[in-house]
Every structure is written in C-alpha cells, then in structure tokens.
C-alpha cells in the first residue's frame, strides 16, 4: 500500500500550483495562508511573500509549519491531498532566490534590493520533516487514516 501512496504523493507534488501553509501566531492561534509554491527535486517548497504578512510573522516566531497540497483535478478527495510537516528558513542568498524566481517563471532578474535586509519581499523555503496522506481505506495508528509517505 505504501508504494502506491508514495507514487501518488509524488504525482500530486509534481503538479503543484497552489498550497496552503498552516502556521501558529505568537499567542497560539492557528493561521492558514494560500501560497503559489515552487518545489524542487528534494520536495522542498519555496514561496514569496510580504515580510509583514501574518504567516511570515508567525514563521519568525515559530518556523515549524504544515503545508497542504491538493490535487486540483479532484479537490474533494480525501486521498488526493499531501500533508507536510516542515521547518522553514528565509532565503538570503541572491543566487538561490534567482533560481526560485526562474523556476516560478517570474521573468526578469530580481532587483536584489527587493529581497535584501529590511526589504518588504521575502523568499521562504520549507524543508519537509514528515509527509503523509489520508486514506479512509487504510492507515493505522493514532491518526487512523494517516499513511506515511516516503519521497
């Protein structure tokens, strides 16, 4: 069963266009934000946002997040979502930021000042710690339907 889910998770992630990032505010309230991600071959997810956005502020307080990626062809299916518990870092290397922008087809080279120091725009990288899918016909343990994914 695991290999089938692993393959399906890789399929969903290879077509990623949108995702939801779940964070926690400094006072413990949950917060979710839609993102337009870029994913690399190691399944790290990147996105750009305003440094003053609520989820960016939350990440600076607590860099542990959950990312949910839906298969847009079947958004209502419980088994066509990939969940990732991840750690987040803010990218500061201009070469790495340019690579993410190019992968995101954002066109022209970035004005490095747009991302440097106290700039308004930031680029974030989430590094997966744990990946899973839900399957009402399988899974086990405390989470019932949860199937661990090995990417």
Rosetta silent file (secondary structure, phi, psi, omega in degrees, C-alpha in Angstrom):
SEQUENCE: XXXXXXXXXXXXXXXXXXXXXXXXXXXXXXXXXXXXXXXXXXXXXXXXXXXXXXXXXXXXXXXXXXXXXXXXXXXXXXXXXXXXXXXXXXXXXXXXXXXXXXXXXXXXXXXXXXXXXXXXXXXXXXXXXXXXXXXXXXXXXXXXXXXXXXX
SCORE:     score description
SCORE:     0.000 S_00000001
   1 L     0.000  -37.141 -176.257    0.000    0.000    0.000 S_00000001
   2 H   -61.760  -42.577 -178.557    2.842    2.426    0.828 S_00000001
   3 H   -62.479  -38.558  179.003    4.445    2.410   -2.619 S_00000001
   4 H   -63.650  -43.170  179.008    1.121    3.311   -4.258 S_00000001
   5 H   -69.266  -39.421  177.446    0.666    6.246   -1.888 S_00000001
   6 H   -58.907  -45.668 -179.941    4.305    7.344   -2.293 S_00000001
   7 H   -63.775  -44.182 -179.783    3.859    7.403   -6.071 S_00000001
   8 H   -63.962  -39.768  178.466    0.552    9.286   -5.837 S_00000001
   9 H   -62.200  -44.012  178.227    2.090   11.869   -3.483 S_00000001
  10 H   -62.346  -38.525  176.339    4.963   12.475   -5.925 S_00000001
  11 H   -59.944  -49.559 -178.796    2.402   12.906   -8.750 S_00000001
  12 H   -60.891  -45.437 -178.591    0.431   15.491   -6.773 S_00000001
  13 H   -67.116  -31.008 -179.607    3.580   17.364   -5.784 S_00000001
  14 H   -69.970  -20.261 -179.309    4.897   17.357   -9.363 S_00000001
  15 L  -105.149   12.168 -173.062    1.775   19.258  -10.479 S_00000001
  16 L   -54.738  128.612  174.529    1.739   21.680   -7.554 S_00000001
  17 L  -125.177  -33.077 -179.845    0.220   25.070   -8.399 S_00000001
  18 L  -140.835  153.540  176.274   -1.246   26.125   -5.075 S_00000001
  19 E  -151.088  168.574  175.805   -0.801   25.064   -1.481 S_00000001
  20 E  -120.114  132.095  177.236   -1.887   26.123    1.973 S_00000001
  21 E  -106.133  126.234  177.052    0.601   26.931    4.723 S_00000001
  22 E  -105.504  127.146  179.472   -0.568   26.486    8.314 S_00000001
  23 E  -129.924  179.186  178.846    1.263   28.434   11.000 S_00000001
  24 E  -128.895  132.589  178.382    0.663   29.449   14.609 S_00000001
  25 L   -70.952  167.229 -179.019    0.535   33.025   15.898 S_00000001
  26 L   -62.821  -22.496  177.771    2.652   34.097   18.869 S_00000001
  27 L  -100.039   16.595  171.083   -0.445   33.775   21.079 S_00000001
  28 L    87.430    9.843  178.791   -1.168   30.217   19.887 S_00000001
  29 L   -88.104  141.136  178.916   -3.907   30.821   17.309 S_00000001
  30 E   -75.808  151.020 -179.205   -3.830   28.808   14.093 S_00000001
  31 E  -146.377  132.972  175.716   -3.441   30.647   10.799 S_00000001
  32 E  -123.783  145.545 -176.246   -3.571   29.352    7.240 S_00000001
  33 E  -138.535  134.120  173.357   -2.420   31.117    4.097 S_00000001
  34 E   -75.674  144.543  176.857   -2.623   30.189    0.411 S_00000001
  35 E  -134.622  158.860  172.449    0.693   30.268   -1.443 S_00000001
  36 L  -107.236   93.016 -169.688    1.887   29.880   -5.040 S_00000001
  37 L   -87.606  162.857  168.067    4.763   27.457   -4.434 S_00000001
  38 E  -121.225  139.441 -179.351    7.783   26.215   -6.308 S_00000001
  39 E  -123.638  142.359  179.094    9.012   22.714   -5.470 S_00000001
  40 L  -103.424 -177.417 -175.725   12.470   21.243   -6.039 S_00000001
  41 L   -69.419  -16.706  176.539   13.640   17.658   -6.590 S_00000001
  42 L   -95.216    7.613  179.106   14.084   17.172   -2.826 S_00000001
  43 L    67.314   23.497  168.329   10.445   18.242   -2.272 S_00000001
  44 L   -75.632  140.879 -179.305   11.421   21.472   -0.560 S_00000001
  45 E  -112.171  133.871 -178.351    8.703   24.061   -1.160 S_00000001
  46 E  -118.705  150.579  172.390    9.518   27.728   -1.825 S_00000001
  47 E  -158.682  162.383  178.667    7.313   30.806   -1.950 S_00000001
  48 E  -111.837  143.192  175.122    7.478   34.590   -1.922 S_00000001
  49 E  -160.734  170.040  176.850    5.502   36.846    0.373 S_00000001
  50 E   -72.597  134.395 -177.764    5.459   40.170    2.157 S_00000001
  51 L   -64.034  -19.791 -179.921    7.583   40.098    5.317 S_00000001
  52 L   -95.844    4.061  176.592    4.725   41.729    7.235 S_00000001
  53 L   -64.739  155.662 -177.719    2.129   39.112    6.237 S_00000001
  54 H   -60.201  -43.018 -177.607    0.655   37.215    9.173 S_00000001
  55 H   -70.409  -29.985  175.213    2.180   33.890    8.164 S_00000001
  56 H   -66.777  -42.541  176.852    5.640   35.478    7.709 S_00000001
  57 H   -62.983  -40.006  179.006    5.416   36.963   11.213 S_00000001
  58 H   -63.140  -41.485 -179.327    4.281   33.583   12.537 S_00000001
  59 H   -63.012  -36.722  179.175    7.230   31.838   10.862 S_00000001
  60 H   -68.194  -26.122  176.613    9.674   34.234   12.519 S_00000001
  61 H   -83.760  -40.572 -177.262    8.168   33.283   15.882 S_00000001
  62 L  -145.621  104.047 -175.076    7.852   29.557   15.143 S_00000001
  63 L   -79.995   12.938  174.773    9.450   28.132   11.967 S_00000001
  64 E   -94.496  126.760 -177.696    7.517   24.802   12.175 S_00000001
  65 E  -133.476  172.425  166.752    4.632   24.689    9.685 S_00000001
  66 E  -124.496  134.361  176.486    2.275   22.310    7.929 S_00000001
  67 E  -112.873  134.723  175.709    1.814   22.545    4.158 S_00000001
  68 E  -117.964  126.561  178.148   -1.233   21.007    2.459 S_00000001
  69 E  -116.628  125.437 -179.777   -1.131   20.356   -1.295 S_00000001
  70 E  -102.140  147.594  168.285   -4.363   19.401   -3.071 S_00000001
  71 L   -80.925  110.293 -175.489   -4.782   17.646   -6.386 S_00000001
  72 H   -66.917  -18.325  177.545   -6.779   20.335   -8.173 S_00000001
  73 H   -72.189  -24.429 -179.774   -8.248   17.747  -10.557 S_00000001
  74 H  -143.466   65.820 -171.074  -10.059   16.125   -7.620 S_00000001
  75 L   -65.055  -18.524 -178.102  -10.066   18.699   -4.789 S_00000001
  76 L   -90.641   -6.932 -176.404  -12.725   16.930   -2.716 S_00000001
  77 L   -78.855  126.150  179.197  -10.977   13.588   -2.472 S_00000001
  78 L   -61.189  -33.026 -175.254   -9.558   12.833    0.957 S_00000001
  79 L   -88.978    1.950  179.790   -6.806   10.682   -0.547 S_00000001
  80 L  -111.830   41.641  172.791   -5.627   13.318   -3.013 S_00000001
  81 E  -129.821  140.995  175.482   -4.005   15.671   -0.532 S_00000001
  82 E  -113.526  130.721  179.416   -0.408   15.639    0.605 S_00000001
  83 E  -110.979  137.105  178.245    0.424   16.950    4.067 S_00000001
  84 E  -132.366  125.356  166.526    3.930   18.022    5.066 S_00000001
  85 E   -88.858  130.374 -171.848    5.220   18.968    8.466 S_00000001
  86 E  -144.977  160.176  169.408    8.190   21.192    7.700 S_00000001
  87 E  -101.532  146.182 -177.658   10.786   23.602    9.004 S_00000001
  88 E  -119.068  140.131  171.289   11.043   26.979    7.268 S_00000001
  89 E  -127.517  151.906  173.982   14.030   29.185    6.576 S_00000001
  90 E   -90.177  129.044  178.897   14.170   32.594    4.947 S_00000001
  91 E   -81.051  139.258  177.383   16.441   32.627    1.907 S_00000001
  92 L  -126.460  -13.849 -179.406   19.025   35.381    1.721 S_00000001
  93 L   -75.632  116.752 -177.840   21.395   34.080   -0.975 S_00000001
  94 H   -57.234  -34.531  179.555   20.676   36.054   -4.200 S_00000001
  95 H   -65.795  -43.226  179.830   21.664   33.091   -6.393 S_00000001
  96 H   -68.212  -40.102  177.274   19.197   30.789   -4.644 S_00000001
  97 H   -62.054  -42.603  178.085   16.440   33.426   -4.782 S_00000001
  98 H   -61.616  -41.076  179.114   17.086   33.874   -8.512 S_00000001
  99 H   -60.764  -42.291  178.894   16.869   30.094   -9.026 S_00000001
 100 H   -66.444  -43.282  178.243   13.466   30.026   -7.290 S_00000001
 101 H   -61.398  -41.716  178.853   12.234   33.017   -9.304 S_00000001
 102 H   -64.127  -41.522  179.092   13.328   31.351  -12.551 S_00000001
 103 H   -66.387  -27.607 -179.727   11.568   28.111  -11.589 S_00000001
 104 L   -87.158    1.568 -179.447    8.470   30.160  -10.796 S_00000001
 105 L    55.433   42.054 -179.512    8.657   31.762  -14.257 S_00000001
 106 L   -84.526    1.285  171.933    8.639   35.218  -12.715 S_00000001
 107 L    86.449 -120.576 -169.878   10.595   36.550  -15.657 S_00000001
 108 L   -60.904  154.581  178.703   13.150   39.291  -15.227 S_00000001
 109 L   -59.473  145.416 -178.077   16.057   39.012  -12.801 S_00000001
 110 L   -72.185  148.223  166.535   15.173   40.217   -9.340 S_00000001
 111 L   -76.650  111.583 -173.900   16.290   43.528   -8.015 S_00000001
 112 H   -57.316  -25.662  176.733   18.319   42.092   -5.155 S_00000001
 113 H   -64.521  -23.726  179.712   17.297   45.031   -3.011 S_00000001
 114 H   -63.709  -23.800 -175.753   13.740   43.666   -3.244 S_00000001
 115 L  -119.704   -5.917 -173.103   14.812   40.742   -1.029 S_00000001
 116 L   -87.924  150.317  172.037   17.828   42.049    0.931 S_00000001
 117 L    50.889 -117.279 -176.443   17.998   43.184    4.527 S_00000001
 118 L   -93.255   18.983 -179.160   14.834   45.003    5.569 S_00000001
 119 L   -58.883  157.286 -177.378   13.154   44.656    2.150 S_00000001
 120 L   -72.801  -39.633 -176.610    9.412   44.061    2.016 S_00000001
 121 E   -89.892  140.560  178.313    9.525   40.846   -0.075 S_00000001
 122 E  -132.961  155.314  176.546   10.977   37.627    1.288 S_00000001
 123 E  -117.781  128.812 -177.934   11.564   34.161   -0.098 S_00000001
 124 E  -116.330  150.594  178.354   10.927   31.166    2.150 S_00000001
 125 E  -127.473  123.819  174.707   11.967   27.531    1.891 S_00000001
 126 E  -102.201  134.266 -177.275   10.152   24.749    3.708 S_00000001
 127 E  -112.916  113.379 -174.956   12.103   21.569    4.365 S_00000001
 128 E   -62.216  136.129  173.768    9.868   18.510    4.913 S_00000001
 129 E  -104.813  -38.978 -178.131   10.230   16.639    8.194 S_00000001
 130 E  -147.461  137.922 -179.019    7.251   14.324    7.812 S_00000001
 131 E  -129.688  138.531  177.975    4.936   13.693    4.853 S_00000001
 132 E  -151.437  165.009  171.277    1.614   11.858    4.850 S_00000001
 133 E  -129.743  162.083  173.184   -1.661   11.331    3.039 S_00000001
 134 E  -104.851  143.985  176.874   -5.013   10.239    4.394 S_00000001
 135 L  -145.074  111.418 -177.979   -6.782    7.153    3.090 S_00000001
 136 L   -63.403  -13.213 -179.929  -10.130    6.101    4.569 S_00000001
 137 L   -99.505    2.167 -177.418   -9.451    2.543    3.392 S_00000001
 138 L  -152.112 -163.127  179.252   -6.071    2.184    5.044 S_00000001
 139 L    89.668  167.536 -178.479   -3.719    3.619    7.567 S_00000001
 140 L  -161.047 -179.438  175.399   -3.176    2.778   11.165 S_00000001
 141 H    81.252 -165.490 -174.403   -2.058    4.070   14.489 S_00000001
 142 H   -63.427  -23.715 -176.373   -3.273    7.044   16.468 S_00000001
 143 H   -96.252    6.432  174.559   -4.139    9.017   13.345 S_00000001
 144 L    65.784  -86.631 -173.477   -6.442    6.375   11.841 S_00000001
 145 L   -89.334   -0.542 -173.269   -6.308    7.092    8.134 S_00000001
 146 E   -71.511  130.423  176.094   -2.819    8.533    8.004 S_00000001
 147 E  -116.945  117.050  177.640   -0.385    6.894    5.578 S_00000001
 148 E   -67.332  138.665 -178.367    3.260    7.938    5.972 S_00000001
 149 L  -109.248  137.470  176.471    4.846    8.928    2.656 S_00000001
 150 L  -115.830  103.816 -176.948    8.452    8.268    1.695 S_00000001
 151 L   -84.781    0.000    0.000    9.500   10.647   -1.043 S_00000001
